[in-house]
Amino acid sequence: MPDPEIPMFEEPGRITNDGLMLLNKDHKGYPLLKGMFPKLMKKSNKQLKKELFLGKRLKNKTANQILYASMVQVEIERRSRLKKAR
């Protein structure tokens, strides 16, 4: 669910109820997200869950590791919505 405190135009992206990923081209992180999400979308559910599990075990995460873990969570949510829509 979108955060009601963040205006839609400031969000980096959004997932529709049918599992479609919409990225905000005006967001400063757009080039990074555009480059990374297609790679995540190619990974299996098992790979995503393993990466999320291993990431949670890290104690002192870098900003990039936190971002990557968030992107993995978003991809898992996107697949969940896509599955429900079918």
Secondary structure, 3 states (H helix, E strand, C coil): CCCCCCCHHHCCEEECCCCCEEECCCCCCHHHHHHHHHHHHCCCHHHHHHHHHHHHHCCCCCHHHHHHHHHHHHHHHHHHHHHHHC
